[in-house]
Amino acid sequence: MRPTLTQLRAWVPESMIAAATRMGRRVDEFDDSMDAVRRASTAVSESWRGVAAESACGRMDAESTIGNRMAVAGLEVVEAINQSVSRLEAVRKEALAIELGLTSMGVDVGDNGEILGGVTRREERALASRLVAALDRVDDADRMSAASLNVALQRFANVVEYDSGHQSSREEVLARLGPVPTDAAALSDYWQSISVGDRADLLVADPSIGSRPGMPAATRDYFNRERLDELVAEATAERDRLAGGVDRGPGVGGGGGPDLELESARMRLAGYEAVAEQRSDPRALLLDIDDRGHAAVALNNPDTATHVTTLVPGTGSNLTTIGGLMDRAGRMLDVGAADSPNARHSVALFMGFDPPPNLIEAADSSYVEKGGPALREFQSGLRASHVGSDSYNTVVGHSIGATTVAYAASRGHSLDADALVFVGSPGSTVGHVTDLSLTGVDPSEIGDRVFSTKAPGDLVGLVGHAGPRANDTLDAGGWLAGLLVPGGGTVFGQLMDLTGNVIESGYDGSGPHGVDPADTDRFGGRRFTATFGDSGRSHGIDTDSHNEYWDYEDGRPVPALDNMGRIISGHGGTVY
C-alpha cells in the first residue's frame, strides 16, 4: 500500500541506523563469547586425551565454524538495514520536495498525494503527476527493503543448518572462490555478489580481507576489533618477555640495547591499548589496524553518512596520541552537525602511515611519499563501500598530514574527495592549486574546493613557511635540535627573533615541501581565519598555535574549527 505523506514526514532514518549499529555491537559481543568458549576448550584439550576428547574437539570446531557464520550473517543484516535506509531516504526526499513545491503554489495536497480541489495550471498538473509517481517509488523501495531484510534474516536463521561434516581447507576455499579483487570498488562489488557461506569461508581463509578498503565499515570494524585483541596480546607477551616477566616501569636502564627494545615494546603496547580505549565510544568503528602501528577509526558509520570527513594528523602523531586526535574528530563532528543539523556526519581519523616523529624529520619528503598512496586507497574505500547516493567527502590535513593530502592528490593521481582543507601546513608539494586533482571535480572548480589556514606565528613555519632563506639564516637543523631538548630555552628565544625577522623581511613562499597553501596569492584556493583577532601575519612564533585549531574559547569554537564545520558540511562558500 502506498505510504502517506504523514508517514514519510514521521519516518526517522536515524532510528534504523541506530538499530543497525546495535546489531553490529551484538555481533561483537557474541563473537567475544565464542572466543571465550574456544579458549576454554583449548585449555581443556591440552590435558584431556582419548576418543571422547577428539569428539569434543571436533564438535567445538564445528560450533566455531557455525559461530563464525552467524557473525557474518549478522553483519549481512546490518548491511541490509543500512542499504534500506539509503534506498528509502532518496525517494522520500523526492516525494516531500514535490509536495513542498505544490503547497508553495497554493495547491492543497491530501495525505495520500491526491490534489484536493483540482489544479488548473500546466506546471501544477505536472507536479501532481510527479508526486503520485514518487509515492509509488517510495512504495517500491519499501517493499524491496522488506524483501532484502527478510532474505538476510532467513540466512541468519539458516546458519545453524550448516553441515560441518566437511570443513573446506584454506586452499579449497580460495580455489573455489577464485581471485579476490584488490581494487576497492571491485572488492565491494565482489563481496556483494557472494553468499553468506562463501563470505564466512573466505574470511576464515583470508582474515585480512575483512579490513580492506572497499569492505563494509561494519565488517571492517568487526574483524579489526578481533585483530586488535590479538595485537594487544602479542605486544603484552613481547613486553613481558623483554622485561623478564616483570614490567619494571618506564625509564629503567641506560637507554640502549635491551632497555631500548623494552621501551619500544612498551610504546607498542601503549599504542594498541590506546586504540582499544576508543572502542568504548558507541559511535566508533575501527576501520583499520595493523602490526606496524597504523590505524583508522571513524565516529559514526561512513557508509550511511551524507557527509564524510577524513582527518589526517601530522608530525609526532602515533597510536599513543589517538585519544587527543579522536577528540579533534569529535569536535569536527559537532561543528559539522551544528552547521547542517539535517545531515548525517561521519569523521574518520586516518593514521595509516608513519608521520615524522619531530620537526627536524618533518623536512624529509619520504614520509609524505609513503603516506600519499595509503591515503588514496583509504579514500577510494570510503567511496566504494558507501551505500546510496554519494556522500560529500572532505579530507582535512594538519601539519605534515596536510602535505600528505596534497601529495596524494597530485603528480598524476586523483584523490577521491570533494574538498580539501590544509591546516598549518609546511608546504603543498606543488606550485599551485591547479596541480591538484579530486575525483569527479572539474579542474575549473578546484580553486573553490581547496581551503587553507595558518595561525599567526605557527611553529610549522620553521619547516616550510620561512623557506630556504630561513634555513640558510638559522641553520635550522641545529637550532631545532636545541629547541627539542632540555635547556634549549635561550636558543628558542633567539630563534623566535630571527624567524620573525626573516618572515618580516620577506621570503619566497616555498620550503622543503613546496609552496605554502596558506599563501593563497601564489597557491590559489581560499584561506580562512584561524583565530580570534587573526591578522594573518606574525612577527615571531608561538609554540601553542600549531595545535589550537580545534580549540574552544569562552564556549565558542575558534574560527578555524567553525570554518571547518562549514566546509565539511558543503558550505565552503561561507568561510571567513
NUTORVEX-634899 format. One record per residue (C-alpha): residue in three letters; x, y, z. Coordinates in steps of 0.25 Angstrom, whole numbers, padded with zeros to 4 digits, always signed. Example, Ala and Ser with C-alpha at 12.3 -4.5 7.8 and 13.67 -1.06 7.14 Angstrom:
<atoms>
ALA+0049-0018+0031SER+0055-0004+0029
</atoms>
This chain:
<atoms>
MET+0000+0000+0000ARG+0005+0014-0004PRO+0011+0021+0008THR+0004+0034+0013LEU+0011+0048+0013THR+0009+0048+0028GLN+0017+0034+0029LEU+0028+0040+0021ARG+0030+0052+0030ALA+0029+0044+0042TRP+0040+0034+0038VAL+0053+0035+0045PRO+0065+0029+0037GLU+0074+0031+0049SER+0065+0020+0057MET+0069+0010+0046ILE+0083+0014+0046ALA+0083+0012+0061ALA+0077-0001+0060ALA+0088-0006+0050THR+0099+0000+0060ARG+0093-0008+0072MET+0092-0021+0063GLY+0107-0019+0060ARG+0110-0018+0074ARG+0102-0030+0078VAL+0110-0038+0067ASP+0123-0033+0074GLU+0118-0038+0088PHE+0114-0051+0082ASP+0128-0053+0076ASP+0134-0049+0089SER+0126-0060+0096MET+0130-0070+0085ASP+0145-0067+0087ALA+0144-0069+0102VAL+0138-0083+0099ARG+0149-0086+0089ARG+0160-0082+0099ALA+0153-0091+0110SER+0152-0102+0100THR+0167-0101+0096ALA+0171-0101+0111VAL+0163-0114+0114SER+0169-0121+0101GLU+0183-0119+0106SER+0181-0128+0117TRP+0169-0137+0112ARG+0173-0148+0103GLY+0165-0160+0096VAL+0153-0163+0087ALA+0144-0154+0095ALA+0154-0143+0095GLU+0155-0144+0080SER+0140-0144+0078ALA+0138-0132+0087CYS+0149-0124+0080GLY+0142-0128+0066ARG+0129-0123+0072MET+0136-0110+0077ASP+0142-0107+0063ALA+0128-0109+0056GLU+0122-0100+0066SER+0133-0090+0064THR+0130-0090+0049ILE+0115-0088+0051GLY+0118-0077+0061ASN+0127-0070+0050ARG+0115-0072+0040MET+0105-0066+0050ALA+0114-0054+0052VAL+0116-0052+0037ALA+0101-0054+0035GLY+0098-0043+0046LEU+0107-0033+0039GLU+0099-0036+0026VAL+0086-0032+0034VAL+0094-0019+0037GLU+0097-0017+0023ALA+0083-0019+0019ILE+0077-0009+0029ASN+0088+0002+0024GLN+0084-0001+0010SER+0069+0000+0013VAL+0072+0014+0019SER+0079+0019+0007ARG+0069+0013-0003LEU+0057+0019+0005GLU+0063+0033+0008ALA+0065+0037-0006VAL+0051+0034-0011ARG+0045+0040+0002LYS+0053+0053+0000GLU+0048+0054-0014ALA+0033+0052-0011LEU+0034+0062+0000ALA+0041+0072-0008ILE+0030+0071-0019GLU+0019+0073-0008LEU+0026+0085-0004GLY+0026+0091-0018LEU+0011+0089-0019THR+0008+0095-0006SER+0017+0107-0009MET+0008+0109-0021GLY-0005+0109-0012VAL-0009+0095-0016ASP-0016+0087-0005VAL-0010+0073-0005GLY-0016+0061+0002ASP-0009+0051+0011ASN-0009+0041+0000GLY-0004+0050-0010GLU-0017+0054-0017ILE-0019+0068-0021LEU-0031+0074-0013GLY-0040+0084-0021GLY-0033+0081-0034VAL-0022+0088-0042THR-0022+0098-0054ARG-0008+0101-0058ARG+0001+0092-0066GLU+0012+0093-0056GLU+0003+0089-0045ARG-0002+0077-0053ALA+0012+0073-0056LEU+0016+0073-0041ALA+0003+0066-0037SER+0007+0055-0046ARG+0021+0054-0041LEU+0016+0053-0027VAL+0008+0041-0030ALA+0020+0034-0037ALA+0029+0038-0026LEU+0020+0032-0015ASP+0019+0019-0024ARG+0035+0019-0024VAL+0034+0020-0009ASP+0025+0008-0008ASP+0034+0000-0017ALA+0046+0004-0009ASP+0039+0000+0004ARG+0035-0014-0002MET+0049-0016-0007SER+0055-0013+0006ALA+0046-0022+0014ALA+0049-0033+0004SER+0065-0031+0006LEU+0063-0031+0021ASN+0055-0044+0020VAL+0066-0050+0012ALA+0077-0046+0021LEU+0069-0051+0034GLN+0065-0064+0027ARG+0080-0066+0024PHE+0083-0063+0038ALA+0073-0073+0043ASN+0078-0084+0033VAL+0093-0083+0038VAL+0090-0094+0049GLU+0087-0104+0038TYR+0101-0103+0033ASP+0107-0117+0030SER+0120-0117+0037GLY+0124-0131+0033HIS+0134-0125+0024GLN+0141-0112+0026SER+0148-0107+0014SER+0163-0104+0015ARG+0168-0090+0012GLU+0173-0095-0001GLU+0160-0101-0005VAL+0152-0088-0001LEU+0162-0079-0009ALA+0161-0089-0021ARG+0146-0089-0021LEU+0144-0074-0020GLY+0155-0070-0029PRO+0164-0058-0028VAL+0159-0047-0019PRO+0160-0033-0025THR+0170-0023-0019ASP+0163-0010-0024ALA+0153-0004-0014ALA+0142-0003-0024ALA+0143-0017-0030LEU+0145-0023-0016SER+0132-0016-0011ASP+0124-0022-0023TYR+0131-0036-0021TRP+0127-0036-0007GLN+0112-0033-0010SER+0112-0044-0021ILE+0115-0056-0012SER+0107-0063-0002VAL+0108-0063+0014GLY+0114-0076+0014ASP+0125-0072+0004ARG+0127-0059+0011ALA+0129-0067+0024ASP+0138-0077+0018LEU+0146-0066+0011LEU+0148-0058+0024VAL+0153-0071+0031ALA+0163-0074+0019ASP+0168-0060+0018PRO+0164-0051+0030SER+0171-0039+0025ILE+0160-0037+0015GLY+0151-0033+0026SER+0158-0020+0028ARG+0162-0016+0014PRO+0157-0003+0008GLY+0144-0005+0000MET+0138-0015+0010PRO+0126-0010+0018ALA+0130-0002+0030ALA+0123-0011+0040THR+0130-0023+0035ARG+0143-0016+0035ASP+0140-0012+0050TYR+0137-0026+0054PHE+0150-0032+0048ASN+0159-0021+0053ARG+0154-0022+0067GLU+0158-0037+0067ARG+0171-0033+0061LEU+0173-0022+0071ASP+0171-0032+0083GLU+0182-0041+0076LEU+0192-0029+0075VAL+0190-0025+0089ALA+0192-0040+0094GLU+0205-0041+0085ALA+0210-0027+0090THR+0208-0031+0104ALA+0215-0044+0102GLU+0227-0037+0096ARG+0227-0026+0107ASP+0227-0037+0118ARG+0238-0045+0110LEU+0247-0033+0109ALA+0245-0030+0124GLY+0248-0044+0129GLY+0233-0046+0132VAL+0232-0033+0141ASP+0230-0020+0135ARG+0240-0011+0142GLY+0233+0002+0138PRO+0238+0013+0129GLY+0252+0019+0130VAL+0259+0007+0134GLY+0273+0004+0129GLY+0283+0012+0122GLY+0275+0015+0109GLY+0281+0005+0100GLY+0281-0009+0095PRO+0271-0018+0103ASP+0265-0005+0110LEU+0263+0002+0097GLU+0255-0011+0092LEU+0247-0012+0105GLU+0243+0003+0104SER+0239+0001+0089ALA+0231-0011+0093ARG+0224-0003+0104MET+0221+0008+0094ARG+0215-0002+0084LEU+0206-0008+0095ALA+0202+0006+0100GLY+0198+0010+0086TYR+0189-0002+0084GLU+0183-0001+0097ALA+0180+0014+0094VAL+0173+0009+0081ALA+0165-0001+0090GLU+0160+0010+0099GLN+0153+0017+0087ARG+0144+0005+0086SER+0136+0009+0098ASP+0131+0020+0089PRO+0118+0015+0083ARG+0120+0023+0071ALA+0134+0017+0068LEU+0137+0008+0057LEU+0151+0002+0055LEU+0153+0003+0040ASP+0168-0001+0040ILE+0178-0007+0050ASP+0192-0014+0047ASP+0204-0019+0053ARG+0212-0007+0048GLY+0205+0003+0057HIS+0195+0008+0047ALA+0180+0010+0050ALA+0167+0017+0045VAL+0155+0020+0054ALA+0142+0026+0049LEU+0132+0033+0058ASN+0118+0029+0052ASN+0117+0019+0040PRO+0123+0026+0028ASP+0115+0016+0019THR+0102+0023+0023ALA+0106+0037+0025THR+0103+0048+0016HIS+0116+0056+0019VAL+0129+0048+0022THR+0141+0055+0027THR+0155+0049+0028LEU+0165+0055+0038VAL+0180+0053+0034PRO+0189+0057+0046GLY+0203+0062+0046THR+0217+0061+0052GLY+0218+0053+0065SER+0205+0046+0064ASN+0205+0032+0067LEU+0195+0022+0073THR+0198+0026+0087THR+0193+0040+0084ILE+0180+0035+0078GLY+0171+0039+0089GLY+0174+0054+0087LEU+0173+0052+0072MET+0159+0046+0073ASP+0155+0058+0082ARG+0158+0066+0070ALA+0150+0057+0061GLY+0138+0058+0071ARG+0139+0073+0071MET+0139+0073+0055LEU+0126+0064+0056ASP+0120+0074+0066VAL+0123+0087+0057GLY+0118+0079+0045ALA+0105+0075+0051ALA+0103+0090+0056ASP+0105+0095+0042SER+0096+0085+0035PRO+0087+0078+0046ASN+0079+0071+0036ALA+0091+0064+0030ARG+0098+0051+0036HIS+0113+0053+0038SER+0124+0043+0040VAL+0138+0047+0043ALA+0149+0037+0041LEU+0163+0039+0047PHE+0173+0033+0037MET+0187+0028+0043GLY+0190+0019+0032PHE+0205+0023+0030ASP+0217+0027+0038PRO+0218+0042+0040PRO+0231+0048+0044PRO+0234+0048+0059ASN+0239+0062+0061LEU+0241+0075+0053ILE+0254+0072+0048GLU+0250+0059+0042ALA+0238+0067+0036ALA+0246+0073+0025ASP+0249+0059+0020SER+0239+0056+0008SER+0240+0041+0009TYR+0229+0041+0020VAL+0219+0049+0010GLU+0223+0040-0001LYS+0219+0027+0006GLY+0207+0033+0012GLY+0200+0038+0000PRO+0197+0025-0007ALA+0191+0019+0006LEU+0182+0031+0007ARG+0177+0030-0007GLU+0174+0015-0004PHE+0166+0019+0009GLN+0158+0030+0002SER+0155+0020-0010GLY+0150+0010+0000LEU+0141+0020+0007ARG+0134+0023-0007ALA+0133+0009-0011SER+0126+0004+0002HIS+0117+0015+0003VAL+0102+0012+0001GLY+0092+0020-0007SER+0096+0034-0013ASP+0110+0038-0012SER+0113+0046+0001TYR+0120+0059+0002ASN+0135+0055+0005THR+0145+0065+0011VAL+0159+0062+0015VAL+0166+0071+0025GLY+0181+0070+0027HIS+0188+0076+0039SER+0203+0079+0039ILE+0211+0069+0031GLY+0197+0062+0029ALA+0193+0074+0020THR+0205+0072+0012THR+0202+0057+0010VAL+0188+0061+0006ALA+0194+0070-0005TYR+0203+0059-0010ALA+0192+0049-0010ALA+0184+0058-0020SER+0196+0061-0029ARG+0206+0056-0039GLY+0196+0049-0048HIS+0188+0044-0037SER+0174+0048-0032LEU+0168+0047-0018ASP+0154+0042-0016ALA+0149+0055-0009ASP+0140+0067-0011ALA+0148+0077-0003LEU+0162+0078+0003VAL+0166+0086+0016PHE+0180+0089+0019VAL+0183+0093+0033GLY+0196+0098+0038SER+0203+0092+0026PRO+0218+0093+0024GLY+0216+0092+0009SER+0208+0086-0002THR+0218+0079-0011VAL+0213+0086-0023GLY+0213+0100-0028HIS+0198+0103-0030VAL+0184+0099-0026THR+0182+0094-0041ASP+0193+0084-0039LEU+0183+0076-0030SER+0172+0067-0035LEU+0160+0062-0028THR+0152+0050-0034GLY+0139+0055-0040VAL+0142+0070-0038ASP+0144+0078-0051PRO+0158+0084-0051SER+0152+0098-0053GLU+0145+0097-0040ILE+0157+0092-0032GLY+0160+0106-0026ASP+0147+0106-0020ARG+0149+0093-0013VAL+0163+0095-0007PHE+0163+0103+0007SER+0175+0106+0016THR+0178+0113+0029LYS+0190+0116+0037ALA+0190+0123+0051PRO+0200+0135+0053GLY+0213+0130+0058ASP+0210+0115+0055LEU+0223+0108+0058VAL+0221+0100+0045GLY+0227+0112+0038LEU+0241+0107+0043VAL+0239+0095+0034GLY+0233+0101+0022HIS+0227+0115+0022ALA+0240+0123+0024GLY+0246+0115+0013PRO+0261+0112+0009ARG+0265+0126+0013ALA+0261+0124+0028ASN+0269+0111+0027ASP+0281+0117+0022THR+0280+0129+0032LEU+0277+0120+0044ASP+0284+0107+0041ALA+0270+0101+0044GLY+0275+0087+0048GLY+0284+0091+0059TRP+0274+0101+0065LEU+0263+0092+0065ALA+0271+0081+0072GLY+0273+0091+0083LEU+0258+0094+0083LEU+0255+0080+0085VAL+0264+0077+0097PRO+0264+0082+0111GLY+0272+0095+0113GLY+0268+0100+0099GLY+0260+0112+0104THR+0271+0122+0101VAL+0272+0116+0087PHE+0257+0117+0085GLY+0257+0131+0089GLN+0267+0135+0079LEU+0260+0126+0069MET+0247+0134+0070ASP+0254+0147+0068LEU+0262+0142+0056THR+0250+0135+0050GLY+0241+0148+0052ASN+0252+0156+0044VAL+0252+0146+0033ILE+0237+0146+0031GLU+0236+0161+0033SER+0247+0164+0022GLY+0240+0154+0012TYR+0242+0140+0007ASP+0240+0133-0006GLY+0228+0125+0000SER+0233+0111-0002GLY+0241+0102+0006PRO+0245+0087+0006HIS+0231+0083+0003GLY+0228+0094-0008VAL+0218+0106-0007ASP+0211+0108+0005PRO+0196+0106+0002ALA+0192+0117+0012ASP+0200+0127+0003THR+0187+0128-0006ASP+0193+0139-0014ARG+0203+0129-0020PHE+0196+0116-0018GLY+0181+0119-0020GLY+0169+0113-0013ARG+0163+0120-0001ARG+0169+0124+0012PHE+0160+0125+0025THR+0162+0131+0038ALA+0169+0122+0049THR+0168+0130+0062PHE+0160+0141+0068GLY+0167+0154+0064ASP+0175+0147+0053SER+0183+0158+0045GLY+0189+0147+0036ARG+0203+0152+0039SER+0213+0149+0050HIS+0226+0155+0056GLY+0231+0142+0063ILE+0226+0128+0066ASP+0216+0123+0076THR+0219+0109+0082ASP+0204+0106+0085SER+0197+0112+0072HIS+0201+0099+0063ASN+0191+0091+0071GLU+0180+0101+0075TYR+0172+0100+0062TRP+0162+0091+0069ASP+0160+0099+0082TYR+0148+0106+0088GLU+0149+0119+0095ASP+0138+0124+0104GLY+0130+0113+0099ARG+0131+0116+0085PRO+0139+0109+0074VAL+0151+0117+0069PRO+0149+0122+0055ALA+0158+0110+0049LEU+0149+0100+0055ASP+0136+0108+0052ASN+0141+0109+0037MET+0144+0094+0036GLY+0130+0091+0041ARG+0125+0100+0029ILE+0134+0093+0019ILE+0131+0079+0023SER+0116+0082+0022GLY+0118+0086+0008HIS+0117+0101+0011GLY+0131+0105+0008GLY+0126+0118+0001THR+0122+0123+0015VAL+0136+0123+0021TYR+0142+0135+0026
</atoms>
